[in-house]
Amino acid sequence: MAEKTLKEKTVGALLWNLVDRLGQQILMFVLGILVANILSVEDYALVGMLAIFTAIANIVLESGFSSALIQKKDANELDFNSVFFFNMGISVVLYLLLVACSPLIAMFFHQPKLTLLAPVIFFALLINSFSIVQTTILNKKFNFKALAKVNVVSVMVSGISSLVMALLGFGVWTLALQPVVLALCRTIMLWLNSSWRPKRQFSWISVRGLFRYASSLLGASLINTCFLNVYSLIIGRIYPVKQLGYYTQGNKMCDMGVATLYGSIQNATFPIFSSIQDEGDRLIRAYRKTVRFTAFITFPALIGLIVIAPALIKLLLKAEWWPCIPFFQLMCAGGCFTIFTAINNNFIKVSGRSEIIFKIELYKIVVTVVFLLLTFHYSVLVMVAGQVVARAVIYIINVLYSDKYTGYSFGSQVLDLLPYLGLSLLMGGAIWAMRLLIINSLFLMITQIIVGGLIYIILVKLSGSKLLDEALGMIFKNK
């Protein structure tokens, strides 16, 4: 009965997280395409230059406390209040520091306009500090339905606002104000959907206690964020501005799919699997099924996107954006490794070995630097291809550590992944060949999607995998 309860919790969590992520990404995709066809490549490049600073600041702001509060079974009111006020204080310090450094950032990229853009973009940090604990509480209570509603509505409001601003001629300020509107709307809705309110309580002892677990996650997240954003920094510094615009757009479009896939699974499974962290064999069985389910979805989705990318982007974006096609394809290839690296990190994190995640991230620095040094002398595309190879190497290191510290062996994980990778490659090859027969981009893309889906379902059925039947059965059971 307990196993059935865990399954029902997991499926319900996965479904609401998928609704949340898919709803967000579909809205962001549609509205983002409309805005991209109004704004210029240079506008996206300017905002892309600040991406690494925004990402790092958000990681420092959260400081790993969300995961620490979820992982701690007996977290009390004092813990939540202490984290809330700590986040508020950190957000003020970060904002003032980033604004003070904005002239230096502008000098580094040779873009004076960044001095004006930075204070607006970074203002979202102050607003986000009010929503971290609220989000954590809803996650800890498995209230993913409320989170889904909040996130989807917030994205819709900010996306529509951006479209209106773009049509009114706001230019790059459209992109600068969008994260501020998103943060404000999300924070207001979270407070309306949560009964928790901060009290005048604060304890450094509580903060230090949580930080013992959170510190390794903070360090790991900082390294991971630098890894994901360092290419924007280097491309913006040494290559023409448009190249960063193409990279930013390709990465953004790919990240919509990648973030939907692993974000949904990661957010849903971490609080649930944390509740069975002391049941070793049961935890491994649950995670093996999670990895197989992730492979079942991830490989056909990303390989399919790589194949249909030329037709998709030429249909959706104006010709000025078409050079971003190979960037998008390469990032989708790298996304496969990113997803499974994140899933393995989640497994190690649930087991309480947060210091191991930090150690893995140190290896990530070394691998990233090596591939950057080997490729930056060449073209931007060669450098991005090197990034894909670096992600593959990092994934292998990650799996080896997962084998050592969780009992989920390297061989078992490879065997869990290979069937779905093989079936997806067969599907991808079949729909790629269709471009030799169909010229019209719209007809080609629709045909590739339909035929690709049918081929994959048939291949899965023929392989004897029961994942499709199980997924459909649980979906209809939990409708």
N, C-alpha and C positions, 0 to 999 in steps of 0.2 A: 504493500500500500504506500509506503514511504517513497519507493522508486517511482510509482505512478504519480504521486504528488510532485516530486522533483521534475518529472517530465512535463507535467502540465504547467508548472511554474516557468520552466525554461522555454517551452513553446510559446506560452502567452507573452513572456518577456521578449522573445525573439520577434514575434509578430508585431508587437507594438513598437519595438525599436525599428523594425523594417518600415512600418508605416511612418514613423517619425522621420527616419533618414530619407526614405524614398520621397515622402511629401516635401521635405526640405529641398532635396536635390533636384526634383522635377521643377519645382517653382524657381529655384536658383538658376537652373539650366535654361528654362524658357525665358525668364526675365533677363537673365544674363546675356543670352543671345541677342535679344532685342536691343539691349543697351550697347553691346559690343558693335552692333551694326550702325550705331549713331556716333559713338566715341572713336577716337583714333588709337592706333597701336601705341603711340608715345604716351597717351594718358595712362594706359595700363602699365607701361614700363615705369613711369614715375612712382605709382603706388607700389609696384613690385619692388622698388628699391628700398622701401620701408618695411617690407614684409618680414624680414628676419628680425628686426628690432621689435615689431609688434608681437611676433610669435614668442620670442624669448621673454618679453615682459609679461605676457599672459601665463607662461609657465612659472615664472618667479612668483607671480601674483597668487596662483593656486598652490604652489609649493609642495604638491603631493599630499596636502591635507585631506582632500576629498577621498582619495584611496585609503588613507590612514583611518578616517572616520568610518568608512564602510567596512574595512578589514577588522577594526576593533569591535568585538561583539558587545562589549559593555560600555560603549561610548555614552556619556551622559550629557545633561544640559550644559554643564560648565564647559565641557569640551567644545560643543557647538558654538557657544557664545564667545569663547576665547579665540577660536578660529575666525569667526565672523569679524571681530574687531581687529585681529591681527591682519587679515586681508585688507580691511579698509586702510589701515596705516601704511601697509606696503604699497597699496595702489597710489597713494598721494606721493610717496617718495619716488616711485618709479616714474610717475607722470612728470614731476618737476625735473628729474634727472634727464629724461628723454627730451623734454622741451629745451633744456639747457644745452644738450648735445646736438640739437638739430642743425645749427650752423656748421658743425664739424661734419655731420652726415652729408649735408649739401655740398661741402667742399670736396669730400671724398668722391662723390659721383659727378662733380662738376655740374650740378643742377640747383641753382639758387632758389628755385620755386619750392624745393623741399622744406625750406625754413618756414614757409607759410603753411604748407600742407601738414607737417608733422604734428603741431599742437591740436589740430582738428582730429586727425586719425587716432592719435594716442589718447584722446579724451574718452574713448570707449573703455579704456582700462579702469577709470574711476567708476564708471557705471557698472562694469562687470563685477567689481568687488562686492556689490550688494546681492549678487545672484548665486555665488558659489555654494554657500551653505544651503540655500533653498534647494538647489539642484541636487546636492548630496543627500539631503533628507528624502527627497522623492525617490532617488535611486535606491537608497537603503531600505525604503519601504516597498520596493518593487512597483512603485506607482508610475509605470512607464506610459500609461495612457494619458495622464495629465501632462507629462513631459512632451509627449508627441503633439498634443494640442498646442501647447505653449510655443514649441519650436516652429511648427508649421505656420501658425498665424504670424509669428514674429518675422519669419522669412518672407511671407507674403507681403506684409506691411512695408518692410524695408525694401523689398524688390520693386514694388509698385512705386514707392517714393523715388527710388533711383531712376526708374523709367521716366517718371514725370520730370525730374530734374534734368535728365539727359535731353528730353524733348524741349525743355525750356532754355537749353543752351548753357547749362552749368559746367559742361566740359569735365575736366579732371576732378572738380569739386564734387561731382556726382559720386565718384568712387571713394572720395575722402569722407563724405558724410554717411555713406551706406552703413559701415560698421557701427557708427554712433547711433543711428536710428534703430538698427537691429538690437544692440545692447540695451537701449532704453525700453523698447517694446517688450523684449524678453524679460527684463527685470521686473517691469510692472506686472506682467502676466504671472510670473512665478510667485510674486507676493500675493496676488489675488487667488492663486490656486493652492497656496500653502497656509496652514494655520499657525506655523511656527513664526515667532517674533523674537528678536534678540532682547535679552535682559541685561541689566547693568552688572555683568559678571565677566571677570577676566582673570586668568591664572597663567603665569609663565610656566608653572610646573606642568600644567595641562598641555601647553604648546610644546614644551620641550619633550614631554612624553610621546606625543604624536609625531614630533619631528624625528625621533629616533628611527621610526619606520619610514616616514615621508622623505627624509633627507636623501636616501639612496635613489628613491623615485624621482626626486627633484633633479639630482645630478644626471640621472639617466635621461630624463625628459629634456633637459637643457642640451645635452649632447645630441640627442635624436633630433631636436628642433634645429640645431645648427647644421646637422647633416642634411636635413631636408631643405634648408634655406640658403646654405652657403653658395650654392650654384647661382642663385639670384644675385648674390653679392658680387661674385666674380664676373658673371656675364655683364652685369650693369657697370662694372668698373673698367673692363678691358675690351668689350665689344661694342659695336654700334647700339644705340638705344633701342632700335626696332627689334634686335635679336632678343633682348630681354622681354619685350612685349610678346613676341612669338612664344618664347619659353613659358612666360607667365600664363598665357591663354591656354596653351597645350597642357600645362601642368594643372591648371584650374579645372579644365574640362575632365581630365583623367581623374583628378582627386574627387570629383563628385561621385564617380562610381566606386572608387577604392574606399573612400570614407564611408559610403553607405554600407558596403559589404562588411568590412572589419569593425567599423564603429558600432553597427547594430549588434553584432555578435559579442564584441568586447563589453559593451555597456550592459547587455543583458546577462551575460554569463558571470561576470566578476562578482556582483553581490550575491548571486545564487550559489555559485560554487564556493564562495567564501564561507557559506553556511555549512558546507560539508568538507571543509579544509582538513579536518582530522581523520577523515575516512579515506585512507590512501588508495585502495583498490577501486573503490567506487568513484573517486575523483578522476583517476586515470581513465576508467571506462567512459565516464561522461565527457572527458576532454577528447578522447579518441573519436568519439562520435561527433563532437563539435568540429574537429579538424576535417573529418570526412565530409560533413555537411558543408563546411566552408569551401572545400575543394570542389564539391559537386556544383556549387553556385559560381565560385570565383573564376575558375578556368574557362568555362564556356563564355561567361560574360565578358571577360577582358580580352580573350583571344578573338571573340566575335567583334568587339570594338576595334581591335587592331585592323581586322580585315575590312570592315565597313567604313573606316575613318575617312578615306578620300571622298567617298560619295556623301557621307554625313556632313562633313565640314564645308564642302562646296555647296551643299544645299542650304546650310544654315547661316554661313557667314559670307560677308562681302569678300571680293577677290583680294583685298588688302591683307586678309587674315590667312589665306591659303598656305603660306609658308610654315604655319604652325602645325600642319598635318604630321610631318615626321616626328616633331617634338611630342605630340599627343600619342603617337604609336609607341615611341620608346618609353614614355612614362607609364603607359598601360602594361608594357612588358615588365618594367621594374615594379609596378604595383602588385604583381603576383607575389613577389618576394616580400614586399612591405607588409602585405596582409598576413602572411604566415609567420613573419617575424613578430608582428604585434600579437598574434594569437599565442605564440610560445611565451612571449614576455608576460602575457596575462596569466598563463599557467604557473610560471615561476613566481609571479607576484602573489597569486592566491596561496601558494605554499608557504608564504612568509619570508622568502629569500630575496628581499628587495635589494640587498647588497650585491647579489649576483647580477641583477639587471644593470646596475651601475658598472660592474666590471665588464659586462658585454659591451656597453656603450663606449668604454675606453678603447676596446678593440675597433669599434666602429670609427673612431677618430683616426686611428692608424690607417685603416683600409681606405677611408675617404681621402685622406691626404695623399696616399700613394697613387690612387687613380687620378686625382686632380693633377698631380705633378706629371703623370705620364701623358695626360691628354690635353691640358689647357693650351699647349703650343699650337694645337691643330684647330679645326673649326669648332663651332659651338656644338654641332651635332655629334662630333666625335667625343667631345667632353661629356655630353649627356648619355651617349652610349656607354662610356666608361662608368657613369653613375649607375646604370643598370647592372653592369658586371659587379660593381662594388656592392650593390644590394644583394646579389646572389651570394657573394662570399660572406657577407654579414649574416644572411639567413643560415648558411651552413654552420657558422660559428654558434649561432643562437640555438640550433637544433642539438649540437653536441653538448652544450650546457644543459639544455632541457633533458637530454638523455642522462646526464650525470647527476642532476639534482632532483629530478621529479620521477624518474623511473619510466618515463615515456621514451623508449629507445629510438635511436636514429633510424635503424632499420624498419621499425614499426611505422614511424611517421612517413618514411619514403614509400613504403608499401601501401599506406593509407591514401597517399596523394597520387601515385603513378596511374592508377586506372582512370581517374577523372581527367588527368592531364592528357593521357593518350587519346581518350575519346574526344576531348575538346580539340586536339590538334587535327584529328581526322575530320571533325566537323568544320574546322577553320579552313583546311585544305579544300574541302568540297565547295564551300561557298566562295572562296577566293577564285576558283576556276570559273565561276559564273560571270566574272567581269570580262572574260574573253567572249562571252555570248551576248551580253546585255550592255548597251551603250548609255541609255538614259539613266542618269544618276538616281532619280527618285524611284523609278521602277526597280533598278538594281538593288538599292538599299532595302526596300520593302521585301523583295524576293529573298535576299540574303538572310534577313531576319527571320522570316517565316520558315524558309527551307532549313536554315541553320537550327532553329528550335526543334523542328520535327526530326531532323537527323540525330540531334543529340538525345532526344527522348527515346528514339528507337534504339540507338546504340546503348543507352543506359539499361533499357529493358533487356536487350539481348545479352548484356554483360552479367545479368543476374543480380544487379544491385537493387536492394530494397529501399534505398533512401527516398526515391521519388514517391513510392507508394506510402511510405511512412509519413513523409512531409505532407502529402495531400490528405492522408487520413487524419493527421493531427490538426491540420488547418480547418477541415470541415467539422471536426469534433469540437474545436474551440472557436467556431465562427461567432 
